């Protein structure tokens, strides 16, 4: 098997690619641009990833489908529930009757401190 790796693959695609060779598997990593003059200004063209970084990106990209039971089990773990509770607290408006302390704005700073003085 001879396969071209661009870095956009998922770990499942890489696994499939690497398990198809009967006698040998060869991966070729794309390390140069595609010849497009507009791609010169892109950050990945100026400072390309090393082969190890490209492999780490591919292995971190998981596109496997997750069942409903697995998703519910993952969402019911204490760490996830705590994170969700903290997120809800930050989004909630202040309770009625309690307001945040008022901070002076620029108009308040220009007003005279004593009446009658300009």
Secondary structure by P-SEA (a helix, b strand, c coil): cbbbbcccccaaaaaaaaaccccbbbbbbbccccccccccccccccccccaaaaaaaaaacccccccaaaaaaaaacaaaaaaaaaaaaaaccccccccccccccccccccccccccc
